[in-house]
Amino acid sequence: MATDVHRPVSPEAVPASETSQATPSTQATQAVHVAGLTRAFDGRAVIDRLDLDVRPGEFVALLGRSGCGKSTLLRILAGLDRDIEGTVLVPRRKAVAFQAPRLMPWKKVWRNVLLGLPGKPGRAVAEQALKEVGLDHRTDAWPKTLSGGEAQRASLARALVREPDLLLLDEPFGALDALTRIKAQRLVGELWQRRGCAVLLVTHDVEEAVLLADRVLVMDDGVIAHEQRIDLDRPRDITDPRFAELRAGLLERLGVDTAAEAA
């Protein structure tokens, strides 16, 4: 798996010896390796010497209060923010889907899917990705004619067409209605199992995290403050008492009084 090292990484922040020791072994065993990552804005560290590893093929969900640095971390992993200190190792083949689908309104859906791809991929490449997300009947549609769920599926197709080893999802279901959200969650779970890529999902929805992830992380004060492995069979049943127990434990970690919620 080819690896990017996101820089700048100052020699003072990460000694060369530390980097050289970490790089060869982690490339083979981790889809994501982050060590001592710091990102500050106006002198305030939003991410403060954070460490994170994600295995190839692992689905990880990242929870945390608003402003805790979740989306900042995702942008760093995506290569969209490089004003950092620390070590960040990620696959070169990575893709991002945001809460807003970010489709170009002057391009038809299939052309949006191919946007930014190197070379000159043909329409058939886009059609295959759209078929995979159940949107092949909207190949020639204009983005303004798509529903919210359709637009988000087009965004997923644009990510998948890159054949990513790492798929980064930044609250991709946040703007969807409840029914469409359930369908989108199911689709992402099926795509992950079919593709086998590593996934990092940033979300505020604890139930969504437990439903989809192998491992749920809680971010607080600029670091990973808690880790919860989700050892439930798939497909998962939200009525399972073990599901409810995991959900309640994570909500408590986030400062939500589950007893008051139940009342």
Secondary structure, 3 states (H helix, E strand, C coil): CCEEECCCCCCCCCCHHHHHHHHHHHHHHCCEEEEEEEEEECCEEEEEEEEEEECCCCEEEEEECCCCCHHHHHHHHHCCCCCCEEEEEEECCEEEEECCCCCCCCCCHHHHHHCCCCCCCCHHHHHHHHHHCCCHHHCCCCHHHCCHHHHHHHHHHHHHCCCCCEEEEECCCCCCCHHHHHHHHHHHHHHHHHHCCEEEEECCCHHHHHHHCCEEEEEECCEEEEEEECCCCCCCCCCCHHHHHHHHHHHHHCCCCHHHHHC
